Amino acid sequence: MAQMQTDSGAKAQARVVFLGAARTGKSAIVKRFVHDVFEEEYKSTVEDLHSVEHRESGGSLCFRMEILDTSGSYSFPAMRRLAIRHADACVLVFSLDDPGSFEEVRRLRDEIQGAGDRACGPAVCVVGNKSDVRTDQDLLEEIPYIVEGEWGYCYKETSARDDKGVLQLFRELLVQLRVPWSTSLEVMAPQKRKRREALVKQKHRKHRKQPRIASKINSCLVS
């Protein structure tokens, strides 16, 4: 995608594309980050575009991240190729309770390497989702070595259900994209920020309402 630049020369906009087989939790990861929700019912995705922003206190835009959630179906190969071609970063998702879904990650890796017409392709991160229900199989132990050792990509594990590893995943993506606000990523997750602010306010109200108890000094006279 066309790159906007800030006055300091830092990237002001980036597109992250989620790819992977159906039912691996791509949409669940995105919705957990953007809306801080998890939906039990599975709904197939054709293509959804989400946007999150980081603004300074004065309101000026610092950075916008567009997150494209793609279909896990083979019915839309042209859309997938177009998404890869315009991506700044690709997240390849498989399910830790279905090691066979990693085969789609292998195929997508080959497609990414063959689709780019740029000197430098997109940043890539491979994600094993559903860490809360992972199966104990030898293949799962090999995957991090394949991804990081052989392919040179980063590898992360997440649980969209339990909200584990999701912020760390997006923080890693911003680090790879060299976005300077990666250390304060929570400000880009609006629902998480609102929930955190509500908890702070609630704690403050409880503290103010708590009655003050006069301190007691106990003395003992020994004769």
C-alpha positions in Angstrom: 0.0 0.0 0.0 1.1 3.6 -0.4 3.2 4.7 2.5 2.4 7.9 4.4 5.3 9.5 6.3 5.3 11.6 9.4 7.4 14.8 9.8 10.0 12.7 11.5 10.2 10.3 8.6 8.5 7.4 10.5 5.9 5.3 8.8 2.4 6.6 9.4 0.3 3.8 7.9 0.7 0.1 7.4 -1.5 -2.8 6.4 -1.4 -6.2 8.1 -3.0 -9.2 6.4 -4.1 -12.3 8.3 -3.9 -15.5 6.3 -4.5 -19.2 7.1 -6.8 -22.1 6.9 -10.4 -21.9 8.0 -11.2 -22.3 11.7 -7.7 -21.5 12.9 -8.9 -18.3 14.7 -7.7 -15.5 12.4 -10.8 -13.4 13.0 -10.8 -14.3 16.7 -7.3 -12.8 17.1 -8.2 -9.6 15.2 -11.4 -9.1 17.1 -9.7 -9.7 20.5 -7.2 -7.0 19.6 -9.6 -4.5 18.1 -12.7 -5.0 20.1 -11.5 -7.0 23.1 -14.2 -9.7 22.6 -14.2 -13.4 21.9 -17.2 -15.0 20.1 -17.7 -18.7 20.7 -19.8 -19.2 17.5 -17.8 -19.7 14.3 -18.6 -17.5 11.4 -16.8 -17.8 8.1 -15.1 -14.7 6.7 -14.8 -13.5 3.1 -12.8 -10.3 3.8 -13.0 -7.8 6.7 -11.0 -4.7 7.1 -10.4 -3.1 10.5 -8.5 0.1 11.4 -6.9 1.2 14.6 -5.1 4.5 15.2 -2.6 6.0 17.6 -3.0 9.8 18.1 -1.1 12.2 20.3 -2.9 14.0 23.1 -3.5 16.9 20.8 -5.4 14.8 18.4 -2.9 14.7 15.6 -2.6 11.3 13.8 0.7 9.4 14.5 0.0 6.0 13.0 -2.8 4.0 11.4 -2.8 0.2 11.2 -5.2 -1.4 8.7 -5.9 -5.1 9.5 -7.2 -7.2 6.7 -8.9 -10.5 7.8 -9.0 -12.8 4.8 -11.0 -16.0 4.0 -9.5 -19.4 4.8 -11.3 -20.7 1.7 -9.6 -21.6 -1.6 -12.5 -19.9 -3.3 -10.8 -16.5 -3.4 -7.3 -16.9 -4.7 -7.3 -13.6 -6.6 -8.3 -11.7 -3.5 -5.6 -13.4 -1.5 -2.9 -12.6 -4.0 -3.9 -9.0 -4.2 -3.9 -8.8 -0.4 -0.4 -10.2 -0.2 0.9 -7.9 -2.9 -0.3 -4.8 -0.9 0.6 -6.0 2.6 3.3 -4.5 4.8 3.1 -7.5 7.1 1.5 -10.9 6.8 0.4 -13.0 9.8 0.1 -16.7 8.9 -2.2 -18.5 11.4 -2.5 -22.2 12.2 -4.3 -23.9 15.0 -2.3 -25.6 17.8 -5.1 -28.2 18.2 -4.8 -29.1 14.5 -1.2 -29.5 13.5 -2.3 -30.3 10.0 -3.4 -26.7 9.5 0.3 -25.8 9.4 0.4 -27.2 5.9 -1.6 -24.2 4.7 1.1 -22.0 6.3 3.7 -23.7 4.2 1.7 -23.1 1.1 1.1 -19.5 2.0 4.8 -19.0 2.6 5.5 -20.2 -0.9 2.8 -17.9 -2.3 4.2 -14.9 -0.5 7.7 -15.6 -1.8 6.4 -15.9 -5.3 3.9 -13.0 -5.3 6.0 -10.0 -4.5 7.1 -7.7 -7.2 8.9 -5.5 -4.7 12.6 -5.5 -3.8 11.6 -6.2 -0.2 8.6 -8.4 0.6 6.3 -8.0 3.6 7.3 -8.8 7.1 6.0 -12.2 8.1 5.0 -13.7 11.5 3.7 -17.3 12.0 1.2 -17.7 14.8 0.0 -20.9 16.5 -3.4 -20.0 17.9 -5.6 -21.8 20.4 -2.7 -22.4 22.9 -5.4 -23.1 25.5 -6.3 -26.4 23.7 -3.0 -27.3 22.1 -2.4 -31.0 21.3 0.9 -32.6 22.5 2.4 -33.8 19.3 5.9 -34.0 17.9 5.1 -31.8 15.0 4.2 -28.9 17.3 7.7 -29.1 18.8 9.3 -28.9 15.4 7.3 -25.9 14.1 9.2 -23.1 15.9 12.5 -24.5 14.6 11.1 -24.6 11.0 9.7 -21.1 11.2 12.6 -19.3 12.9 15.5 -21.5 12.0 14.7 -22.5 8.4 12.5 -19.7 7.2 13.8 -16.8 9.3 10.3 -15.6 10.4 9.2 -14.8 13.9 7.0 -17.3 15.7 4.3 -16.6 18.3 1.6 -18.5 20.1 -1.7 -17.0 21.1 -5.0 -17.8 22.7 -7.7 -15.5 21.4 -10.2 -17.1 23.9 -8.0 -16.4 26.9 -6.5 -13.2 25.5 -2.9 -14.5 25.8 -0.2 -13.4 23.4 -2.4 -11.2 21.3 -0.8 -7.8 22.3 2.6 -9.4 22.1 1.9 -10.5 18.5 0.9 -7.0 17.4 3.8 -5.4 19.3 6.2 -7.7 17.4 4.6 -6.7 14.1 5.1 -3.0 14.8 8.7 -3.7 15.8 9.3 -5.4 12.5 7.7 -2.5 10.7 9.9 -0.1 12.7 7.0 1.8 14.1 8.3 3.9 17.1 5.0 3.5 19.1 5.3 -0.3 19.5 6.2 0.0 23.2 2.9 1.7 23.9 0.7 -0.5 21.7 -2.2 -0.6 24.1 -3.2 2.9 23.1 -4.1 1.5 19.7 -6.4 -1.1 21.1 -9.4 1.1 21.9 -11.6 -1.4 23.8 -8.6 -2.5 26.0 -7.8 1.2 26.7 -11.4 1.9 27.7 -11.6 -1.1 30.0 -8.3 -0.1 31.6 -9.5 3.5 32.1 -12.8 2.2 33.6 -11.0 0.0 36.1 -8.8 2.9 37.2 -11.8 5.2 37.7 -13.7 2.4 39.6 -10.7 1.9 41.8 -10.4 5.7 42.4 -14.1 5.9 43.4 -13.8 3.1 45.8 -10.8 4.7 47.4 -12.6 8.0 47.9 -15.7 6.4 49.4 -13.7 4.3 51.9 -14.3 5.7 55.4 -11.3 6.9 57.2 -10.6 4.9 60.3 -8.9 6.7 63.2 -5.7 5.0 64.1 -5.5 3.4 67.5 -2.5 3.4 69.8 -2.5 0.5 72.2 -0.4 0.9 75.3 0.5 -1.5 78.0 1.6 -0.5 81.5 3.8 -3.0 83.2 4.3 -2.6 87.0 
